Amino acid sequence: MTIISNTVDYLDQDTLLEGFFAFDDQIEGQRPVVLYSPHMKIEQTIMHR
């Protein structure tokens, strides 16, 4: 089993958020995924204000 994970930045109006996802790349076709969201990127949000 090889777990691939990554983060993705996205905006909710003017708030920068960070999501996290992980999945097993050894499974072909449809597969379960873990998606965790949101996580405020504090350093970016403070600088943005």
Phi, psi and omega in degrees: 000131176239115180268124176259133178223154181199165174247157178221129177270142176207162181253140167242099191059248181251015179259122178279125181239162178230127175253161181229136175224155180212145177204162179269115184278359178277343179273131179261158180076205179293140182211158177289153177221148174256126178233122180244128182197154352264164175224114181292136175270091188306312184299323180286320182294317180296317181292331183287331185287000000 
